[in-house]
Amino acid sequence: MKIIPAKTPESIKLLFPNYIWDFYDRKQKTIYLTFDDGPIPEVTEFVLDQLNLFNAKATFFSIGENIKKHPEVFNRIIVEGHRIGNHTMNHLKARKSTFSKYVNNVLECEKKINEHIKIKDKIFRPPYGQLSKSKLTELRKYGYQIVLWDVLSKDWDKNVSPKQCFNNVINNSKSGSIIVFHDSIKASKNLEYALPNVLKYFTEKGYIFDKI
């Protein structure tokens, strides 16, 4: 089984310069929290409650099917001032999807997002971090910037404890880091421990949390 590092190696970032990996060049002490796979009732709402406690903003890469199922939760993300990103309609794996199927799935999610908010500066995160050059090129034609990450919390991994999840973040993040959490049922146990502690840890060190 392939082991995914919590910290993205600089060599990987250099191999794929067309992706946004981090914002190290920004001067203010800022952390960029991102949440994939929602919106999910209770889990996403927990995330939003925690962000509010620390006056934090974040970016949510939402799945179109979940937006369709839970529009009220999605609307809360928007109303509370967070940024929305596209994460496909059905959480497709790029390697297992044809070119047309994948691109159309992204556009279907865009249509669902646009029912709630019109977005000019569009961002996309491919599920599993997988995206071929041809799909990347096509999505850029539609105005998308592709956002990956600097740090993975690994909150979804059943072999990672809540404390390990927390340590994955605080041991690998610095100003400008883009951190991945998941507002999903699968990740909820680790998320519920790690997120409030991450927010507290970096806030006490003088960082702010902003949307991408």
Buried (B, 14 or more C-beta within 10 A) or exposed (E): EEEEEBBBEEEEBEEBEEBBBBBEEEEEEBBBBBBBBBBBBEBBBBBBEBBEEBEBBBBBBBBBBBBBEBBEBBBBBBEEEBBBBBBBBBBBEBEEBEEEEBBEBBBBBBEBBEEBEEBEEBBBBBBBBBBBEEBBEBBEEEEBBBBBBBBBBBBBBEEBBBEBBBBBBBEBBEBBBBBBBBBBBBBBBBBBBBBBBBBEBBBEEEBBBBBB
